[in-house]
Amino acid sequence: MRIVYLAMVLYLAAHLAWMLAREKSFWKQAGIALVLVLFILRLFLIQ
């Protein structure tokens, strides 16, 4: 079950990174970056 959860978080983090690269608006990029940081922390800090 942990593998499935980590795979979902990794997929969402990759999708957010792709959105961050494509978005033109600074404020939308800032919001995406904040959510992306949370997903990356969740991905690496889960024990």
CHARMM internal coordinates of N, CA and C (Angstrom, degrees):
IC EDIT
DIST 1 N 1 CA 1.4551
DIST 1 CA 1 C 1.5263
ANGL 1 N 1 CA 1 C 111.23
DIST 1 C 2 N 1.3363
ANGL 1 CA 1 C 2 N 115.43
DIHE 1 N 1 CA 1 C 2 N -35.34
DIST 2 N 2 CA 1.4625
ANGL 1 C 2 N 2 CA 119.69
DIHE 1 CA 1 C 2 N 2 CA 179.72
DIST 2 CA 2 C 1.5260
ANGL 2 N 2 CA 2 C 111.16
DIHE 1 C 2 N 2 CA 2 C -63.84
DIST 2 C 3 N 1.3328
ANGL 2 CA 2 C 3 N 116.70
DIHE 2 N 2 CA 2 C 3 N -37.18
DIST 3 N 3 CA 1.4627
ANGL 2 C 3 N 3 CA 121.13
DIHE 2 CA 2 C 3 N 3 CA 179.74
DIST 3 CA 3 C 1.5293
ANGL 3 N 3 CA 3 C 110.33
DIHE 2 C 3 N 3 CA 3 C -63.61
DIST 3 C 4 N 1.3226
ANGL 3 CA 3 C 4 N 116.42
DIHE 3 N 3 CA 3 C 4 N -41.62
DIST 4 N 4 CA 1.4685
ANGL 3 C 4 N 4 CA 120.58
DIHE 3 CA 3 C 4 N 4 CA 179.33
DIST 4 CA 4 C 1.5256
ANGL 4 N 4 CA 4 C 109.86
DIHE 3 C 4 N 4 CA 4 C -63.93
DIST 4 C 5 N 1.3177
ANGL 4 CA 4 C 5 N 117.08
DIHE 4 N 4 CA 4 C 5 N -43.60
DIST 5 N 5 CA 1.4623
ANGL 4 C 5 N 5 CA 121.04
DIHE 4 CA 4 C 5 N 5 CA 179.26
DIST 5 CA 5 C 1.5257
ANGL 5 N 5 CA 5 C 111.02
DIHE 4 C 5 N 5 CA 5 C -62.14
DIST 5 C 6 N 1.3285
ANGL 5 CA 5 C 6 N 117.08
DIHE 5 N 5 CA 5 C 6 N -46.35
DIST 6 N 6 CA 1.4625
ANGL 5 C 6 N 6 CA 120.70
DIHE 5 CA 5 C 6 N 6 CA 179.56
DIST 6 CA 6 C 1.5289
ANGL 6 N 6 CA 6 C 111.15
DIHE 5 C 6 N 6 CA 6 C -64.66
DIST 6 C 7 N 1.3195
ANGL 6 CA 6 C 7 N 117.43
DIHE 6 N 6 CA 6 C 7 N -36.41
DIST 7 N 7 CA 1.4602
ANGL 6 C 7 N 7 CA 120.67
DIHE 6 CA 6 C 7 N 7 CA 177.80
DIST 7 CA 7 C 1.5235
ANGL 7 N 7 CA 7 C 110.99
DIHE 6 C 7 N 7 CA 7 C -65.31
DIST 7 C 8 N 1.3360
ANGL 7 CA 7 C 8 N 116.58
DIHE 7 N 7 CA 7 C 8 N -40.17
DIST 8 N 8 CA 1.4690
ANGL 7 C 8 N 8 CA 119.85
DIHE 7 CA 7 C 8 N 8 CA 177.63
DIST 8 CA 8 C 1.5209
ANGL 8 N 8 CA 8 C 111.26
DIHE 7 C 8 N 8 CA 8 C -64.51
DIST 8 C 9 N 1.3249
ANGL 8 CA 8 C 9 N 117.31
DIHE 8 N 8 CA 8 C 9 N -44.09
DIST 9 N 9 CA 1.4644
ANGL 8 C 9 N 9 CA 120.77
DIHE 8 CA 8 C 9 N 9 CA 179.66
DIST 9 CA 9 C 1.5225
ANGL 9 N 9 CA 9 C 110.09
DIHE 8 C 9 N 9 CA 9 C -64.66
DIST 9 C 10 N 1.3268
ANGL 9 CA 9 C 10 N 117.65
DIHE 9 N 9 CA 9 C 10 N -40.82
DIST 10 N 10 CA 1.4592
ANGL 9 C 10 N 10 CA 121.35
DIHE 9 CA 9 C 10 N 10 CA 178.18
DIST 10 CA 10 C 1.5278
ANGL 10 N 10 CA 10 C 111.05
DIHE 9 C 10 N 10 CA 10 C -63.31
DIST 10 C 11 N 1.3293
ANGL 10 CA 10 C 11 N 117.17
DIHE 10 N 10 CA 10 C 11 N -42.91
DIST 11 N 11 CA 1.4636
ANGL 10 C 11 N 11 CA 120.69
DIHE 10 CA 10 C 11 N 11 CA 178.13
DIST 11 CA 11 C 1.5310
ANGL 11 N 11 CA 11 C 111.00
DIHE 10 C 11 N 11 CA 11 C -61.48
DIST 11 C 12 N 1.3214
ANGL 11 CA 11 C 12 N 116.71
DIHE 11 N 11 CA 11 C 12 N -45.86
DIST 12 N 12 CA 1.4650
ANGL 11 C 12 N 12 CA 119.95
DIHE 11 CA 11 C 12 N 12 CA -179.88
DIST 12 CA 12 C 1.5280
ANGL 12 N 12 CA 12 C 111.45
DIHE 11 C 12 N 12 CA 12 C -65.85
DIST 12 C 13 N 1.3327
ANGL 12 CA 12 C 13 N 117.60
DIHE 12 N 12 CA 12 C 13 N -38.20
DIST 13 N 13 CA 1.4619
ANGL 12 C 13 N 13 CA 120.65
DIHE 12 CA 12 C 13 N 13 CA 177.79
DIST 13 CA 13 C 1.5270
ANGL 13 N 13 CA 13 C 110.62
DIHE 12 C 13 N 13 CA 13 C -64.67
DIST 13 C 14 N 1.3297
ANGL 13 CA 13 C 14 N 117.00
DIHE 13 N 13 CA 13 C 14 N -41.01
DIST 14 N 14 CA 1.4652
ANGL 13 C 14 N 14 CA 120.12
DIHE 13 CA 13 C 14 N 14 CA 178.08
DIST 14 CA 14 C 1.5244
ANGL 14 N 14 CA 14 C 110.82
DIHE 13 C 14 N 14 CA 14 C -65.44
DIST 14 C 15 N 1.3171
ANGL 14 CA 14 C 15 N 116.53
DIHE 14 N 14 CA 14 C 15 N -39.94
DIST 15 N 15 CA 1.4702
ANGL 14 C 15 N 15 CA 120.43
DIHE 14 CA 14 C 15 N 15 CA 178.32
DIST 15 CA 15 C 1.5387
ANGL 15 N 15 CA 15 C 110.15
DIHE 14 C 15 N 15 CA 15 C -64.10
DIST 15 C 16 N 1.3159
ANGL 15 CA 15 C 16 N 116.94
DIHE 15 N 15 CA 15 C 16 N -42.20
DIST 16 N 16 CA 1.4637
ANGL 15 C 16 N 16 CA 120.11
DIHE 15 CA 15 C 16 N 16 CA 178.31
DIST 16 CA 16 C 1.5205
ANGL 16 N 16 CA 16 C 111.49
DIHE 15 C 16 N 16 CA 16 C -65.08
DIST 16 C 17 N 1.3296
ANGL 16 CA 16 C 17 N 117.59
DIHE 16 N 16 CA 16 C 17 N -38.52
DIST 17 N 17 CA 1.4605
ANGL 16 C 17 N 17 CA 120.36
DIHE 16 CA 16 C 17 N 17 CA 177.51
DIST 17 CA 17 C 1.5264
ANGL 17 N 17 CA 17 C 110.37
DIHE 16 C 17 N 17 CA 17 C -63.28
DIST 17 C 18 N 1.3338
ANGL 17 CA 17 C 18 N 116.81
DIHE 17 N 17 CA 17 C 18 N -39.95
DIST 18 N 18 CA 1.4650
ANGL 17 C 18 N 18 CA 120.52
DIHE 17 CA 17 C 18 N 18 CA 177.20
DIST 18 CA 18 C 1.5329
ANGL 18 N 18 CA 18 C 110.66
DIHE 17 C 18 N 18 CA 18 C -64.20
DIST 18 C 19 N 1.3178
ANGL 18 CA 18 C 19 N 117.13
DIHE 18 N 18 CA 18 C 19 N -42.47
DIST 19 N 19 CA 1.4670
ANGL 18 C 19 N 19 CA 120.73
DIHE 18 CA 18 C 19 N 19 CA 177.74
DIST 19 CA 19 C 1.5271
ANGL 19 N 19 CA 19 C 110.89
DIHE 18 C 19 N 19 CA 19 C -63.48
DIST 19 C 20 N 1.3277
ANGL 19 CA 19 C 20 N 116.42
DIHE 19 N 19 CA 19 C 20 N -38.78
DIST 20 N 20 CA 1.4547
ANGL 19 C 20 N 20 CA 120.97
DIHE 19 CA 19 C 20 N 20 CA 179.91
DIST 20 CA 20 C 1.5270
ANGL 20 N 20 CA 20 C 110.86
DIHE 19 C 20 N 20 CA 20 C -62.47
DIST 20 C 21 N 1.3272
ANGL 20 CA 20 C 21 N 116.71
DIHE 20 N 20 CA 20 C 21 N -39.12
DIST 21 N 21 CA 1.4567
ANGL 20 C 21 N 21 CA 121.15
DIHE 20 CA 20 C 21 N 21 CA -179.51
DIST 21 CA 21 C 1.5276
ANGL 21 N 21 CA 21 C 111.95
DIHE 20 C 21 N 21 CA 21 C -71.15
DIST 21 C 22 N 1.3175
ANGL 21 CA 21 C 22 N 117.58
DIHE 21 N 21 CA 21 C 22 N -30.24
DIST 22 N 22 CA 1.4659
ANGL 21 C 22 N 22 CA 120.74
DIHE 21 CA 21 C 22 N 22 CA -175.43
DIST 22 CA 22 C 1.5287
ANGL 22 N 22 CA 22 C 113.86
DIHE 21 C 22 N 22 CA 22 C -91.26
DIST 22 C 23 N 1.3130
ANGL 22 CA 22 C 23 N 117.65
DIHE 22 N 22 CA 22 C 23 N -21.84
DIST 23 N 23 CA 1.4705
ANGL 22 C 23 N 23 CA 121.26
DIHE 22 CA 22 C 23 N 23 CA -174.28
DIST 23 CA 23 C 1.5233
ANGL 23 N 23 CA 23 C 110.66
DIHE 22 C 23 N 23 CA 23 C -74.07
DIST 23 C 24 N 1.3185
ANGL 23 CA 23 C 24 N 116.60
DIHE 23 N 23 CA 23 C 24 N 140.03
DIST 24 N 24 CA 1.4638
ANGL 23 C 24 N 24 CA 121.98
DIHE 23 CA 23 C 24 N 24 CA -179.14
DIST 24 CA 24 C 1.5313
ANGL 24 N 24 CA 24 C 112.72
DIHE 23 C 24 N 24 CA 24 C -96.77
DIST 24 C 25 N 1.3101
ANGL 24 CA 24 C 25 N 117.09
DIHE 24 N 24 CA 24 C 25 N -33.00
DIST 25 N 25 CA 1.4580
ANGL 24 C 25 N 25 CA 121.60
DIHE 24 CA 24 C 25 N 25 CA -175.86
DIST 25 CA 25 C 1.5298
ANGL 25 N 25 CA 25 C 110.86
DIHE 24 C 25 N 25 CA 25 C -73.37
DIST 25 C 26 N 1.3385
ANGL 25 CA 25 C 26 N 115.80
DIHE 25 N 25 CA 25 C 26 N 130.16
DIST 26 N 26 CA 1.4634
ANGL 25 C 26 N 26 CA 120.48
DIHE 25 CA 25 C 26 N 26 CA -179.26
DIST 26 CA 26 C 1.5163
ANGL 26 N 26 CA 26 C 111.81
DIHE 25 C 26 N 26 CA 26 C -60.81
DIST 26 C 27 N 1.3287
ANGL 26 CA 26 C 27 N 117.66
DIHE 26 N 26 CA 26 C 27 N -43.65
DIST 27 N 27 CA 1.4565
ANGL 26 C 27 N 27 CA 120.46
DIHE 26 CA 26 C 27 N 27 CA -176.01
DIST 27 CA 27 C 1.5244
ANGL 27 N 27 CA 27 C 111.88
DIHE 26 C 27 N 27 CA 27 C -68.65
DIST 27 C 28 N 1.3219
ANGL 27 CA 27 C 28 N 116.83
DIHE 27 N 27 CA 27 C 28 N -36.14
DIST 28 N 28 CA 1.4628
ANGL 27 C 28 N 28 CA 119.20
DIHE 27 CA 27 C 28 N 28 CA 175.08
DIST 28 CA 28 C 1.5212
ANGL 28 N 28 CA 28 C 110.74
DIHE 27 C 28 N 28 CA 28 C -67.15
DIST 28 C 29 N 1.3438
ANGL 28 CA 28 C 29 N 116.48
DIHE 28 N 28 CA 28 C 29 N -38.62
DIST 29 N 29 CA 1.4682
ANGL 28 C 29 N 29 CA 120.25
DIHE 28 CA 28 C 29 N 29 CA 176.28
DIST 29 CA 29 C 1.5251
ANGL 29 N 29 CA 29 C 110.89
DIHE 28 C 29 N 29 CA 29 C -62.72
DIST 29 C 30 N 1.3263
ANGL 29 CA 29 C 30 N 116.80
DIHE 29 N 29 CA 29 C 30 N -40.49
DIST 30 N 30 CA 1.4646
ANGL 29 C 30 N 30 CA 120.43
DIHE 29 CA 29 C 30 N 30 CA 179.62
DIST 30 CA 30 C 1.5274
ANGL 30 N 30 CA 30 C 110.91
DIHE 29 C 30 N 30 CA 30 C -63.88
DIST 30 C 31 N 1.3239
ANGL 30 CA 30 C 31 N 117.21
DIHE 30 N 30 CA 30 C 31 N -42.64
DIST 31 N 31 CA 1.4615
ANGL 30 C 31 N 31 CA 120.55
DIHE 30 CA 30 C 31 N 31 CA 178.00
DIST 31 CA 31 C 1.5176
ANGL 31 N 31 CA 31 C 112.17
DIHE 30 C 31 N 31 CA 31 C -64.75
DIST 31 C 32 N 1.3160
ANGL 31 CA 31 C 32 N 116.33
DIHE 31 N 31 CA 31 C 32 N -42.85
DIST 32 N 32 CA 1.4679
ANGL 31 C 32 N 32 CA 120.51
DIHE 31 CA 31 C 32 N 32 CA 178.21
DIST 32 CA 32 C 1.5223
ANGL 32 N 32 CA 32 C 110.01
DIHE 31 C 32 N 32 CA 32 C -63.66
DIST 32 C 33 N 1.3316
ANGL 32 CA 32 C 33 N 117.15
DIHE 32 N 32 CA 32 C 33 N -40.71
DIST 33 N 33 CA 1.4647
ANGL 32 C 33 N 33 CA 120.84
DIHE 32 CA 32 C 33 N 33 CA -179.62
DIST 33 CA 33 C 1.5277
ANGL 33 N 33 CA 33 C 111.09
DIHE 32 C 33 N 33 CA 33 C -63.07
DIST 33 C 34 N 1.3273
ANGL 33 CA 33 C 34 N 117.71
DIHE 33 N 33 CA 33 C 34 N -39.83
DIST 34 N 34 CA 1.4672
ANGL 33 C 34 N 34 CA 120.03
DIHE 33 CA 33 C 34 N 34 CA 178.28
DIST 34 CA 34 C 1.5349
ANGL 34 N 34 CA 34 C 111.57
DIHE 33 C 34 N 34 CA 34 C -63.34
DIST 34 C 35 N 1.3105
ANGL 34 CA 34 C 35 N 116.48
DIHE 34 N 34 CA 34 C 35 N -44.09
DIST 35 N 35 CA 1.4592
ANGL 34 C 35 N 35 CA 120.03
DIHE 34 CA 34 C 35 N 35 CA 179.05
DIST 35 CA 35 C 1.5260
ANGL 35 N 35 CA 35 C 110.02
DIHE 34 C 35 N 35 CA 35 C -67.15
DIST 35 C 36 N 1.3325
ANGL 35 CA 35 C 36 N 117.09
DIHE 35 N 35 CA 35 C 36 N -38.52
DIST 36 N 36 CA 1.4653
ANGL 35 C 36 N 36 CA 121.10
DIHE 35 CA 35 C 36 N 36 CA 179.70
DIST 36 CA 36 C 1.5239
ANGL 36 N 36 CA 36 C 111.39
DIHE 35 C 36 N 36 CA 36 C -63.61
DIST 36 C 37 N 1.3144
ANGL 36 CA 36 C 37 N 117.52
DIHE 36 N 36 CA 36 C 37 N -39.80
DIST 37 N 37 CA 1.4640
ANGL 36 C 37 N 37 CA 120.87
DIHE 36 CA 36 C 37 N 37 CA 177.50
DIST 37 CA 37 C 1.5175
ANGL 37 N 37 CA 37 C 110.32
DIHE 36 C 37 N 37 CA 37 C -61.72
DIST 37 C 38 N 1.3232
ANGL 37 CA 37 C 38 N 117.42
DIHE 37 N 37 CA 37 C 38 N -42.22
DIST 38 N 38 CA 1.4628
ANGL 37 C 38 N 38 CA 120.28
DIHE 37 CA 37 C 38 N 38 CA 178.27
DIST 38 CA 38 C 1.5262
ANGL 38 N 38 CA 38 C 111.76
DIHE 37 C 38 N 38 CA 38 C -62.47
DIST 38 C 39 N 1.3358
ANGL 38 CA 38 C 39 N 117.18
DIHE 38 N 38 CA 38 C 39 N -41.98
DIST 39 N 39 CA 1.4598
ANGL 38 C 39 N 39 CA 120.34
DIHE 38 CA 38 C 39 N 39 CA 179.37
DIST 39 CA 39 C 1.5248
ANGL 39 N 39 CA 39 C 111.17
DIHE 38 C 39 N 39 CA 39 C -66.64
DIST 39 C 40 N 1.3224
ANGL 39 CA 39 C 40 N 117.80
DIHE 39 N 39 CA 39 C 40 N -39.68
DIST 40 N 40 CA 1.4735
ANGL 39 C 40 N 40 CA 120.38
DIHE 39 CA 39 C 40 N 40 CA 179.54
DIST 40 CA 40 C 1.5190
ANGL 40 N 40 CA 40 C 110.16
DIHE 39 C 40 N 40 CA 40 C -67.30
DIST 40 C 41 N 1.3246
ANGL 40 CA 40 C 41 N 118.00
DIHE 40 N 40 CA 40 C 41 N -41.77
DIST 41 N 41 CA 1.4584
ANGL 40 C 41 N 41 CA 119.89
DIHE 40 CA 40 C 41 N 41 CA 176.65
DIST 41 CA 41 C 1.5238
ANGL 41 N 41 CA 41 C 111.05
DIHE 40 C 41 N 41 CA 41 C -62.18
DIST 41 C 42 N 1.3196
ANGL 41 CA 41 C 42 N 116.89
DIHE 41 N 41 CA 41 C 42 N -41.24
DIST 42 N 42 CA 1.4575
ANGL 41 C 42 N 42 CA 120.59
DIHE 41 CA 41 C 42 N 42 CA 178.68
DIST 42 CA 42 C 1.5280
ANGL 42 N 42 CA 42 C 109.99
DIHE 41 C 42 N 42 CA 42 C -63.43
DIST 42 C 43 N 1.3336
ANGL 42 CA 42 C 43 N 116.37
DIHE 42 N 42 CA 42 C 43 N -38.22
DIST 43 N 43 CA 1.4570
ANGL 42 C 43 N 43 CA 120.44
DIHE 42 CA 42 C 43 N 43 CA -178.36
DIST 43 CA 43 C 1.5314
ANGL 43 N 43 CA 43 C 111.46
DIHE 42 C 43 N 43 CA 43 C -66.25
DIST 43 C 44 N 1.3280
ANGL 43 CA 43 C 44 N 117.57
DIHE 43 N 43 CA 43 C 44 N -39.45
DIST 44 N 44 CA 1.4596
ANGL 43 C 44 N 44 CA 120.84
DIHE 43 CA 43 C 44 N 44 CA -175.15
DIST 44 CA 44 C 1.5169
ANGL 44 N 44 CA 44 C 113.90
DIHE 43 C 44 N 44 CA 44 C -91.12
DIST 44 C 45 N 1.3265
ANGL 44 CA 44 C 45 N 118.55
DIHE 44 N 44 CA 44 C 45 N -22.43
DIST 45 N 45 CA 1.4527
ANGL 44 C 45 N 45 CA 120.50
DIHE 44 CA 44 C 45 N 45 CA -174.69
DIST 45 CA 45 C 1.5256
ANGL 45 N 45 CA 45 C 114.05
DIHE 44 C 45 N 45 CA 45 C -98.60
DIST 45 C 46 N 1.3156
ANGL 45 CA 45 C 46 N 117.80
DIHE 45 N 45 CA 45 C 46 N -0.58
DIST 46 N 46 CA 1.4645
ANGL 45 C 46 N 46 CA 120.33
DIHE 45 CA 45 C 46 N 46 CA 177.48
DIST 46 CA 46 C 1.5197
ANGL 46 N 46 CA 46 C 108.24
DIHE 45 C 46 N 46 CA 46 C -74.39
DIST 46 C 47 N 1.3129
ANGL 46 CA 46 C 47 N 115.84
DIHE 46 N 46 CA 46 C 47 N 132.08
DIST 47 N 47 CA 1.4761
ANGL 46 C 47 N 47 CA 118.99
DIHE 46 CA 46 C 47 N 47 CA -179.48
DIST 47 CA 47 C 1.5015
ANGL 47 N 47 CA 47 C 110.09
DIHE 46 C 47 N 47 CA 47 C -107.79
END
COOR INIT
IC SEED 1 N 1 CA 1 C
IC BUILD
